[in-house]
Amino acid sequence: MHIFWHQRDLRIPDNRGLAMAATEADVLPVYVVDTDMLTNLGKRQRAFFMNGVDELKRRYRSLGGDLLVRAGDPADVLADIHEEYGAARVFYNRQYRPARTERQSRVDEAVPTEAVTDLVLVDPGNLAARYENHGRFYDDWQDARKPQPAETPDGDALVDAADDTGGLDIATDIDLPDAGYRAARDRYDQFLDAGIETYNDTRDDMQAAIDRPVGAVSRLSPYLAAGMLGIREIWADATERHRVASGDAQRNIQKFRYELSWREQNFHLLSHNPDLLVENYKSMPNDIAWENDDEHFEAWKRGETGYPLVDAGMRQLNQEGYIHNRPRQNVASFLTKHLLVDWRWGARYFAKQLLDHDPANNYANWQWIASTGTDSVDVRIFDPVAQMSKYDDGATYVKEYVPELRDVDAGTIVDWPTLSEAGRKRLAPEYHHPIVDRNDAYERAQRVFEAALGKR
Ligand SMILES: Cc1cc2nc3c(=O)[nH]c(=O)nc-3n(C[C@H](O)[C@H](O)[C@H](O)COP(=O)(O)OP(=O)(O)OC[C@H]3O[C@@H](n4cnc5c(N)ncnc54)[C@H](O)[C@@H]3O)c2cc1C
């Protein structure tokens, strides 16, 4: 028999490591509650994760097996179970975050193992080690072979074991979406039925984001981050839809498939650059002159910067553990450019708040936005006024999260940071004045980043 060690892959279908173990022998699935690792997660994501483990246990039981849940250091726990059950090998899906790869190395030293590529469609080792930008990555990634979904093992493949140790700390006081494969699959089906064929046209439309939260975009990210749905399964279904569609529908579906390539690139980046979470990816001749003003950082965290789109984004994050991608880009740009606060501060705050936090996606995106990553533009600065005018001109999104502005007309909200102080006081006395001047902050960011790049 083999052991399968579940980590960020809380599902049975399309689980390559599990499927591979099951083709060779009976499998005993194990989840190790690793307190050191779990404390890195925010409260919300930890709770969602534990609900996912609980649901996974139920799924295994419904198949006639069980998920062994043990607490401790994975190397010690897996070595004990390996000996107790006389297992041949421990299979696991390869992870890329340094803290996890270290754990995997210690497990490799303790017991015979088999590591499998599962989190991504294309193994980072099958592509070049470094790409200058996404376009170059995409060309190679697009041509690479993508495997079909892995077989789902049935009950006969499972070791007949019962585990009554419990040990799961399930939080009941946090409002969370349903966890597990079934809930993830339902969400994807909803998106396939009413979303994917218009995805490109609605993905940046903030009115649509409020009217149809699942549909305008997929909202799959919490499930992908916890591995509750396999990436090959997502890819295969989107690809089949793409094959039978034509015209506009096909163009929209293609955009969804394309967006998945950003996720793939981020895993590729982390896999080849373990320092991605702490060091600038791009080397610059000079240091970036960060201001790192604590008061500015606190105002940003609370959603009180006086920039409506930024504040709505931060409040959505604080309330729901999610931000739509458009405001997500804007809040990150505002922090690193207009406020000149180090991207690491923002990324760490996101890590604690997001339900969909994924180290590769979070840190690579922060670096991209901060112009320290793989963006092909040297210094990109999002102007939150122009961005709101383009993507939320009816202020639907802003009014949803910033109640102080609900009685103000949309056009005035767009221009909020440019109004006079007296005007702002009259229109919405409870809402905040801009903490930095729009033009000064923009120009300062330009200067600071050009100096870091040695262009001044
Ligand atoms: C500063 C910043 C931090 C981010 N942190 C995270 C994070 O911790 N976890 C996370 O999953 N995403 C992160 N993203 C990427 C993106 O914002 C989310 O993946 C997306 O908003 C999730 O919503 P969705 O599932 O509805 O996306 P959809 O638009 O429906 O896209 C489908 C899937 O494609 C992938 N995807 C789409 N855009 C991106 C992208 N730019 N980068 C990587 N993957 C992408 C995601 O897996 C997403 O679930 C971050 C973006 C920024 C700018």
The ligand as an SDF file (V2000), in Angstrom:
LIG
                    3D

 53 58  0  0  0  0  0  0  0  0999 V2000
   -1.8250   42.5810   -5.8350 C   0  0  0  0  0  0  0  0  0  0  0  0
   -2.5210   41.3080   -6.2940 C   0  0  0  0  0  0  0  0  0  0  0  0
   -2.5440   40.1970   -5.4670 C   0  0  0  0  0  0  0  0  0  0  0  0
   -3.1630   39.0140   -5.8900 C   0  0  0  0  0  0  0  0  0  0  0  0
   -3.1870   37.9400   -5.0280 N   0  0  0  0  0  0  0  0  0  0  0  0
   -3.7780   36.7870   -5.4380 C   0  0  0  0  0  0  0  0  0  0  0  0
   -3.8260   35.6570   -4.5670 C   0  0  0  0  0  0  0  0  0  0  0  0
   -3.3220   35.6690   -3.4320 O   0  0  0  0  0  0  0  0  0  0  0  0
   -4.4650   34.5420   -5.0140 N   0  0  0  0  0  0  0  0  0  0  0  0
   -5.0190   34.4720   -6.2640 C   0  0  0  0  0  0  0  0  0  0  0  0
   -5.5720   33.4280   -6.6230 O   0  0  0  0  0  0  0  0  0  0  0  0
   -4.9460   35.5110   -7.0990 N   0  0  0  0  0  0  0  0  0  0  0  0
   -4.3700   36.6660   -6.7320 C   0  0  0  0  0  0  0  0  0  0  0  0
   -4.3490   37.7370   -7.5910 N   0  0  0  0  0  0  0  0  0  0  0  0
   -4.8220   37.5730   -8.9930 C   0  0  0  0  0  0  0  0  0  0  0  0
   -6.3030   37.8900   -9.2660 C   0  0  0  0  0  0  0  0  0  0  0  0
   -6.6520   39.1260   -8.7280 O   0  0  0  0  0  0  0  0  0  0  0  0
   -7.2370   36.8130   -8.7120 C   0  0  0  0  0  0  0  0  0  0  0  0
   -6.7890   35.5290   -9.1110 O   0  0  0  0  0  0  0  0  0  0  0  0
   -8.6700   36.9900   -9.2290 C   0  0  0  0  0  0  0  0  0  0  0  0
   -9.1410   38.2690   -8.9430 O   0  0  0  0  0  0  0  0  0  0  0  0
   -9.5430   35.9410   -8.5590 C   0  0  0  0  0  0  0  0  0  0  0  0
  -10.8810   36.1010   -8.9130 O   0  0  0  0  0  0  0  0  0  0  0  0
  -11.5730   35.0660   -9.9010 P   0  0  0  0  0  0  0  0  0  0  0  0
  -11.3060   33.6610   -9.4460 O   0  0  0  0  0  0  0  0  0  0  0  0
  -12.9790   35.4680  -10.0670 O   0  0  0  0  0  0  0  0  0  0  0  0
  -10.7610   35.3320  -11.2350 O   0  0  0  0  0  0  0  0  0  0  0  0
  -11.1310   35.0700  -12.7600 P   0  0  0  0  0  0  0  0  0  0  0  0
  -11.0180   36.3640  -13.4640 O   0  0  0  0  0  0  0  0  0  0  0  0
  -12.3780   34.3100  -12.9070 O   0  0  0  0  0  0  0  0  0  0  0  0
   -9.9150   34.1730  -13.2610 O   0  0  0  0  0  0  0  0  0  0  0  0
   -9.9140   32.7420  -13.1140 C   0  0  0  0  0  0  0  0  0  0  0  0
   -8.6540   32.2840  -12.4460 C   0  0  0  0  0  0  0  0  0  0  0  0
   -7.5260   32.6600  -13.2250 O   0  0  0  0  0  0  0  0  0  0  0  0
   -6.4350   32.9530  -12.3830 C   0  0  0  0  0  0  0  0  0  0  0  0
   -6.0440   34.3530  -12.5420 N   0  0  0  0  0  0  0  0  0  0  0  0
   -6.7530   35.3400  -13.1080 C   0  0  0  0  0  0  0  0  0  0  0  0
   -6.0210   36.4870  -13.1030 N   0  0  0  0  0  0  0  0  0  0  0  0
   -4.8550   36.1880  -12.5210 C   0  0  0  0  0  0  0  0  0  0  0  0
   -3.6800   36.9270  -12.2310 C   0  0  0  0  0  0  0  0  0  0  0  0
   -3.5290   38.2180  -12.5540 N   0  0  0  0  0  0  0  0  0  0  0  0
   -2.6710   36.3020  -11.6110 N   0  0  0  0  0  0  0  0  0  0  0  0
   -2.7720   34.9980  -11.2870 C   0  0  0  0  0  0  0  0  0  0  0  0
   -3.8420   34.2490  -11.5280 N   0  0  0  0  0  0  0  0  0  0  0  0
   -4.8660   34.8340  -12.1580 C   0  0  0  0  0  0  0  0  0  0  0  0
   -6.9100   32.7260  -10.9690 C   0  0  0  0  0  0  0  0  0  0  0  0
   -6.5470   31.4190  -10.5920 O   0  0  0  0  0  0  0  0  0  0  0  0
   -8.4190   32.8970  -11.0900 C   0  0  0  0  0  0  0  0  0  0  0  0
   -9.1220   32.2220  -10.0680 O   0  0  0  0  0  0  0  0  0  0  0  0
   -3.7400   38.9430   -7.1830 C   0  0  0  0  0  0  0  0  0  0  0  0
   -3.7170   40.0800   -8.0000 C   0  0  0  0  0  0  0  0  0  0  0  0
   -3.1260   41.2520   -7.5710 C   0  0  0  0  0  0  0  0  0  0  0  0
   -3.1170   42.4400   -8.4670 C   0  0  0  0  0  0  0  0  0  0  0  0
  1  2  1  0
  2  3  1  0
  2 52  2  0
  3  4  2  0
  4  5  1  0
  4 50  1  0
  5  6  2  0
  6  7  1  0
  6 13  1  0
  7  8  2  0
  7  9  1  0
  9 10  1  0
 10 11  2  0
 10 12  1  0
 12 13  2  0
 13 14  1  0
 14 15  1  0
 14 50  1  0
 15 16  1  0
 16 17  1  0
 16 18  1  0
 18 19  1  0
 18 20  1  0
 20 21  1  0
 20 22  1  0
 22 23  1  0
 23 24  1  0
 24 25  2  0
 24 26  1  0
 24 27  1  0
 27 28  1  0
 28 29  2  0
 28 30  1  0
 28 31  1  0
 31 32  1  0
 32 33  1  0
 33 34  1  0
 33 48  1  0
 34 35  1  0
 35 36  1  0
 35 46  1  0
 36 37  1  0
 36 45  1  0
 37 38  2  0
 38 39  1  0
 39 40  1  0
 39 45  2  0
 40 41  1  0
 40 42  2  0
 42 43  1  0
 43 44  2  0
 44 45  1  0
 46 47  1  0
 46 48  1  0
 48 49  1  0
 50 51  2  0
 51 52  1  0
 52 53  1  0
M  END
$$$$
